[in-house]
Amino acid sequence: MRRVTRAVLAVLFATLVASATGACARFYWVKPGSTDEQFTQDSKACEQEATVSPAAARSVERSTYRACLETRGYTRQELYMPGADAHRGIEKQP
């Protein structure tokens, strides 16, 4: 019984450490009551607004993209357990 308790405590500790270091957290765009469909439309519109080059290898100005979503009511948050109103944007970097 004691070995099981130690094993459980070890797993809980490892989970806590991983959570505290941000290993599981990701950035999401959050707008209360928003749907995936609504975010997809807003994100595409902001991507077009922030596109620097119309060439095949487009470049999106990250700050313009973020500002656009913010004007549409989204906030960027680092979350461990996102809800239904949290959405992943096109950015690859924090």
Secondary structure, DSSP 8 states (H G I E B T S, - for coil): -HHHHHHHHHHHHHHHHHHHTTSS-EEEEE-TT--HHHHHHHHHHHHHHHBS--SSS--B-HHHHHHHHHHTT-EEEEESS--TTEE--S-S--
